[in-house]
Amino acid sequence: MRFTVLATFTALVAYAWFMIKVARARREFGVEAPRVTGSEAFERVFRVQQNTVEQLVLFVPALWLFGAYVSDPVAGILGLCWTGARVLYATEYYADAKRRGPGAALTILIALVLLVGGTVGALLR
């Protein structure tokens, strides 16, 4: 399961980076915790982090189901693609929230492939 582990690691590193960006944005834009509103630029950084944690709830179990019941190497590749799509999503969202579509769509598509593939693989075993 080393490829699944690697994909999980990269997704969590990306998430940690998004958390660090929120901490920096809090200082830069003067938004003290527990507030989550302020300048639009801060809110975009905050939403990327929040949206990513929401997506991780679907992605991580789906990745592991796929890795265990279908293919560890393919799970790893799809997982790395998911992380790349999250980075694309973040870049799009930081610039303009209305432009986040391609990264968001890729993230959901990959997660659903992992979920359906992993579930079917488990049922067929």
C-alpha positions as CSV (number, residue, x, y, z in Angstrom):
1,M,0.0,0.0,0.0
2,R,3.0,2.3,-0.3
3,F,1.5,4.2,-3.2
4,T,-1.7,4.8,-1.3
5,V,0.4,6.0,1.7
6,L,2.3,8.4,-0.6
7,A,-0.8,9.8,-2.0
8,T,-2.3,10.3,1.5
9,F,0.9,12.0,2.6
10,T,0.9,14.4,-0.3
11,A,-2.8,15.3,0.2
12,L,-2.2,16.0,3.9
13,V,0.9,18.0,3.2
14,A,-1.1,20.2,0.8
15,Y,-3.8,20.5,3.5
16,A,-1.2,21.6,6.0
17,W,0.1,24.2,3.6
18,F,-3.4,25.5,3.2
19,M,-3.7,25.8,7.0
20,I,-0.4,27.7,7.1
21,K,-1.7,30.1,4.5
22,V,-4.8,30.8,6.6
23,A,-2.6,31.6,9.6
24,R,-0.5,34.0,7.5
25,A,-3.6,35.5,6.0
26,R,-5.0,36.1,9.5
27,R,-2.0,38.2,10.3
28,E,-1.8,39.9,6.9
29,F,-5.5,41.0,6.9
30,G,-6.0,41.4,10.7
31,V,-8.6,38.7,11.1
32,E,-8.3,37.4,14.7
33,A,-9.6,34.0,15.7
34,P,-12.4,33.0,16.0
35,R,-13.5,35.4,13.3
36,V,-13.7,33.9,9.8
37,T,-14.8,36.9,7.9
38,G,-12.8,40.0,6.9
39,S,-11.4,41.0,3.6
40,E,-12.5,39.1,0.6
41,A,-8.8,38.0,0.1
42,F,-8.7,36.4,3.5
43,E,-12.1,34.7,3.0
44,R,-10.8,33.1,-0.2
45,V,-7.8,31.7,1.6
46,F,-10.0,30.5,4.4
47,R,-12.5,28.8,2.1
48,V,-9.8,26.9,0.3
49,Q,-8.7,25.4,3.6
50,Q,-12.2,24.6,4.7
51,N,-13.3,23.2,1.3
52,T,-10.2,21.0,1.3
53,V,-11.0,19.5,4.7
54,E,-14.6,18.9,3.5
55,Q,-13.2,17.0,0.5
56,L,-10.7,15.0,2.5
57,V,-13.6,13.3,4.3
58,L,-14.6,11.7,1.0
59,F,-11.2,11.4,-0.6
60,V,-9.2,9.6,2.1
61,P,-11.5,6.7,2.7
62,A,-12.2,6.4,-1.0
63,L,-8.5,6.3,-1.8
64,W,-7.9,3.6,0.7
65,L,-10.8,1.5,-0.5
66,F,-9.5,1.7,-4.0
67,G,-5.9,1.0,-2.9
68,A,-7.0,-2.1,-0.9
69,Y,-9.5,-3.6,-3.3
70,V,-8.5,-2.5,-6.8
71,S,-4.9,-1.3,-7.2
72,D,-2.4,0.4,-5.0
73,P,-0.4,1.9,-7.8
74,V,-3.5,3.3,-9.6
75,A,-4.8,4.6,-6.3
76,G,-1.5,6.3,-5.8
77,I,-1.6,8.0,-9.2
78,L,-5.2,9.0,-8.8
79,G,-4.4,10.3,-5.3
80,L,-1.5,12.4,-6.6
81,C,-3.8,13.7,-9.4
82,W,-6.4,14.7,-6.7
83,T,-3.8,16.6,-4.8
84,G,-2.7,18.4,-8.0
85,A,-6.4,19.2,-8.7
86,R,-6.7,20.7,-5.1
87,V,-3.6,22.9,-5.8
88,L,-5.2,24.0,-9.1
89,Y,-8.4,24.7,-7.3
90,A,-6.6,26.7,-4.6
91,T,-4.7,28.8,-7.3
92,E,-8.0,29.5,-9.1
93,Y,-9.9,30.3,-5.9
94,Y,-7.2,32.7,-4.6
95,A,-7.2,34.6,-7.8
96,D,-11.0,34.7,-8.3
97,A,-13.6,32.4,-6.6
98,K,-15.7,32.3,-9.7
99,R,-12.8,30.7,-11.6
100,R,-12.5,27.6,-9.3
101,G,-14.5,25.3,-11.6
102,P,-11.8,23.1,-13.3
103,G,-9.9,22.3,-10.1
104,A,-13.2,21.7,-8.2
105,A,-14.6,19.5,-10.9
106,L,-11.4,17.4,-11.2
107,T,-11.3,16.9,-7.4
108,I,-14.8,15.6,-7.3
109,L,-14.4,13.4,-10.4
110,I,-11.3,11.7,-9.0
111,A,-12.8,11.2,-5.6
112,L,-15.9,9.6,-7.1
113,V,-13.8,7.3,-9.3
114,L,-12.0,6.2,-6.2
115,L,-15.2,5.7,-4.2
116,V,-17.1,3.8,-6.9
117,G,-14.1,1.8,-8.0
118,G,-13.2,0.9,-4.4
119,T,-16.7,0.0,-3.5
120,V,-17.2,-2.2,-6.5
121,G,-13.8,-3.8,-5.9
122,A,-14.7,-4.6,-2.4
123,L,-18.1,-6.0,-3.3
124,L,-16.6,-8.3,-6.0
125,R,-14.0,-9.8,-3.7
